[in-house]
C-alpha cells in the first residue's frame, strides 16, 4: 500500500473549504498543490502545502502545466460561480485526471458535474449539518462512517435493554439486521474483533456494527 507521502493532490480554489482541505491533506503527509487567483489566500497556506500557484483555475494552459495525470485526486472548490467549477471539471477530465472531487453549490449543479465526469460531488455545509443533527438526535452514536451508498459502520453504546444479555441472546442480526464487527470495553481499554456469541453485554461497552440506514436507525432507537 502506498504511503501518504507518495500521494499527490491538486486543490483548485483556496477559499475556506479548499484551504482547510489542502492543509489537512498536507498535515497527513501528502503533497498538495494549491491554485487560486488571490495571493492572500495562498500566502495563508504557502508554508503548509507543497506548492502554491497564483492563477485562474479555469485557464486550460495553466492546468496543462500541472501534474493532473499523476495526481491521486483533483479537488475543485471555486465558490458560488457554477460556470467556473463546470469549466474546471471539464478541463481536468480532458487532461486525464483519475479522480475529480468537486464542491457542489446546488443539487442541479451536482447533476451537471456528474455528467461532466466528476467522480464525487460534495456539499460541505450539508454534510456538517447532517453530522451535527445526527449526533444531537442520537448521543449514543459515537461515530458514523459511510462505506458504501447502502452500508455504514457505526460505533454505538450498548442499549440498556441489552445489558446483561450475551451477544447470542441479543441476536442483533435477526432482531435489528446489523452485524457486530467488534466490542470495546471502555473501562478496561480492550477491543475484541468479531466477539463470540457468549460475550456478555454490560455498561461501558461500545458496539462496532455495520448495516443499512434503516437497520442502524432501529438500533439507535433501542432503549
Buried (B, 14 or more C-beta within 10 A) or exposed (E): EEEEEEBBBBBBBBBEBBBBBBBEBBEEEBBBBBBBBEEEBBEBBBEBBBBBBBBBBBBBEBBEEBEBEEBBBBBBBBBEEBEBBBBBBBBBBBBEBBEBBBBBBEEEBBEBBBEBEBBBBBBBEEEEEEEEEBBEEBEBBBEBEEEEEEBBBBBBBBBEEBEEBBBEEBEBBEEBBBBBBBBBEEEEEEEBEEBEEEBBBEEEBBBBBBBBEEBBEBBBEBE
